[in-house]
């Protein structure tokens, strides 16, 4: 990993940690957030997963459009540290783990 990649990784981790802490308080059934990235194709290769306790929680989230709100929170937080997602709907997923 190059030095610039390490700096981006730190920004990513810090931003996603902040989102995680807020989301744990706000959304019942939310468990954690993680990301995968290929720095050779950054930021298009960045994929973020928000994990939930059950498929019912994810369905309820989508029904109330809270998933869109969570996507916006993540995108805005990343943007505030200079990381702009190219396609939020494809790069941020709600999953059951």
C-alpha positions as CSV (number, residue, x, y, z in Angstrom):
1,X,0.0,0.0,0.0
2,X,1.4,3.4,-1.0
3,X,1.7,6.2,1.5
4,X,-1.2,8.1,-0.2
5,X,-3.3,4.9,0.0
6,X,-2.7,4.8,3.7
7,X,-3.8,8.4,4.1
8,X,-7.0,7.7,2.2
9,X,-7.6,4.5,4.2
10,X,-7.3,6.5,7.5
11,X,-9.8,9.1,6.2
12,X,-12.2,6.3,5.2
13,X,-11.9,4.5,8.6
14,X,-12.3,7.7,10.6
15,X,-15.4,8.8,8.6
16,X,-17.1,5.4,8.6
17,X,-16.4,5.0,12.3
18,X,-18.2,8.3,13.0
19,X,-21.1,7.2,10.8
20,X,-21.2,3.8,12.7
21,X,-21.3,5.4,16.1
22,X,-24.3,7.6,15.2
23,X,-26.1,4.9,13.3
24,X,-25.8,2.4,16.3
25,X,-27.8,4.9,18.3
26,X,-30.4,5.8,15.6
27,X,-31.3,2.6,13.8
28,X,-32.5,-0.5,15.7
29,X,-31.0,-3.6,14.2
30,X,-27.9,-1.9,12.8
31,X,-24.7,-3.8,13.6
32,X,-21.7,-2.5,11.8
33,X,-20.2,-0.9,8.7
34,X,-17.3,-2.1,6.5
35,X,-15.6,-1.3,3.2
36,X,-13.6,-2.8,0.5
37,X,-11.5,-0.9,-2.0
38,X,-8.9,-1.3,-4.7
39,X,-6.8,1.8,-4.5
40,X,-5.7,1.4,-8.2
41,X,-9.3,2.2,-9.1
42,X,-10.3,4.6,-6.3
43,X,-12.9,5.9,-5.7
44,X,-15.0,3.9,-8.2
45,X,-13.8,0.6,-6.5
46,X,-15.0,1.7,-3.1
47,X,-17.8,-0.5,-1.8
48,X,-19.4,0.0,1.6
49,X,-21.6,-2.5,3.4
50,X,-23.9,-1.6,6.3
51,X,-24.8,-4.8,8.2
52,X,-28.1,-5.4,10.0
53,X,-29.4,-8.1,12.3
54,X,-32.1,-9.5,10.0
55,X,-33.7,-9.2,6.6
56,X,-36.8,-7.8,8.3
57,X,-34.8,-4.9,9.6
58,X,-33.5,-4.2,6.1
59,X,-36.9,-4.4,4.6
60,X,-38.4,-2.0,7.2
61,X,-35.4,0.3,6.5
62,X,-36.2,0.4,2.8
63,X,-39.9,0.7,3.3
64,X,-39.4,3.8,5.5
65,X,-36.6,5.1,3.1
66,X,-34.2,5.2,6.0
67,X,-31.8,3.3,3.8
68,X,-31.6,6.4,1.5
69,X,-31.0,8.6,4.5
70,X,-28.2,6.4,5.7
71,X,-26.7,6.4,2.2
72,X,-26.8,10.2,2.2
73,X,-25.2,10.4,5.6
74,X,-22.4,8.2,4.5
75,X,-21.9,10.0,1.2
76,X,-21.9,13.4,2.9
77,X,-19.4,12.3,5.6
78,X,-17.1,10.9,3.0
79,X,-17.4,14.0,0.9
80,X,-16.5,16.1,4.0
81,X,-13.1,14.4,4.0
82,X,-12.6,14.7,0.3
83,X,-13.9,11.3,-0.8
84,X,-16.6,11.5,-3.4
85,X,-18.6,8.4,-4.3
86,X,-19.4,8.1,-8.0
87,X,-22.6,6.0,-7.7
88,X,-24.0,5.9,-4.1
89,X,-26.7,3.3,-4.9
90,X,-24.1,0.8,-6.3
91,X,-21.4,1.6,-3.8
92,X,-23.4,1.5,-0.5
93,X,-25.3,-1.7,0.3
94,X,-27.5,-2.8,3.2
95,X,-26.8,-6.4,4.0
96,X,-27.7,-9.0,6.6
97,X,-24.8,-10.7,8.4
